[in-house]
Amino acid sequence: MIKFVKWFFSPSKKPVVEHIDVYSKLQELEDRIRVLEEENVETTNSLYEMSNSLEARIDILTLESWRQKDV
């Protein structure tokens, strides 16, 4: 436990960055979020299309199976 406390309060070995342009970083992250949201919408639409296509194909196969049994 004492080792943890010493480690926790010890100085960080990461370099201190003096100049950070927060606004440009925020803009960059907003742009990335916008791209990811667009990709998410495209993926969701593709999944719905595949689901609808699969359900339609299952319906067709089920109807064909019933017709063959009736004959």
C-alpha positions as CSV (number, residue, x, y, z in Angstrom):
1,M,0.0,0.0,0.0
2,I,2.8,2.4,0.8
3,K,4.4,1.7,-2.6
4,F,1.1,2.6,-4.3
5,V,0.9,5.9,-2.4
6,K,4.5,6.8,-3.3
7,W,3.9,5.9,-6.9
8,F,0.6,7.8,-7.0
9,F,2.1,11.0,-5.6
10,S,5.4,10.7,-7.5
11,P,6.1,13.2,-10.3
12,S,4.9,12.1,-13.7
13,K,7.5,11.2,-16.3
14,K,5.4,12.5,-19.1
15,P,6.7,15.7,-20.6
16,V,4.7,18.8,-19.7
17,V,3.3,20.4,-22.8
18,E,3.2,24.1,-22.4
19,H,1.3,25.1,-25.5
20,I,-1.9,23.3,-26.3
21,D,-4.4,24.8,-28.7
22,V,-7.6,23.6,-27.1
23,Y,-9.9,25.1,-29.7
24,S,-8.2,23.3,-32.7
25,K,-8.2,20.1,-30.7
26,L,-11.9,20.5,-30.0
27,Q,-12.6,21.2,-33.6
28,E,-10.6,18.2,-34.7
29,L,-12.6,16.0,-32.3
30,E,-15.9,17.4,-33.4
31,D,-15.0,16.7,-37.0
32,R,-14.1,13.1,-36.1
33,I,-17.4,12.7,-34.2
34,R,-19.3,13.9,-37.3
35,V,-17.5,11.4,-39.5
36,L,-18.2,8.6,-37.0
37,E,-21.8,9.5,-36.8
38,E,-22.2,9.4,-40.6
39,E,-20.5,6.0,-40.7
40,N,-22.8,4.8,-37.9
41,V,-25.9,5.9,-39.9
42,E,-24.5,4.2,-43.1
43,T,-23.8,1.0,-41.1
44,T,-27.3,1.0,-39.5
45,N,-28.9,1.6,-42.9
46,S,-27.0,-1.3,-44.4
47,L,-27.9,-3.6,-41.5
48,Y,-31.6,-2.7,-42.0
49,E,-31.4,-3.4,-45.7
50,M,-29.7,-6.8,-45.1
51,S,-32.3,-7.7,-42.5
52,N,-35.2,-6.8,-44.8
53,S,-33.6,-8.7,-47.6
54,L,-33.1,-11.7,-45.5
55,E,-36.6,-11.6,-44.1
56,A,-38.0,-11.3,-47.6
57,R,-35.9,-14.3,-48.8
58,I,-37.1,-16.4,-45.8
59,D,-40.7,-15.5,-46.7
60,I,-40.2,-16.6,-50.3
61,L,-38.6,-19.9,-49.3
62,T,-41.4,-20.5,-46.8
63,L,-44.1,-19.9,-49.4
64,E,-42.3,-22.1,-51.9
65,S,-42.0,-24.9,-49.3
66,W,-45.7,-24.7,-48.5
67,R,-46.7,-24.7,-52.2
68,Q,-44.6,-27.9,-52.7
69,K,-46.3,-29.6,-49.8
70,D,-49.8,-28.7,-51.1
71,V,-49.2,-30.3,-54.5
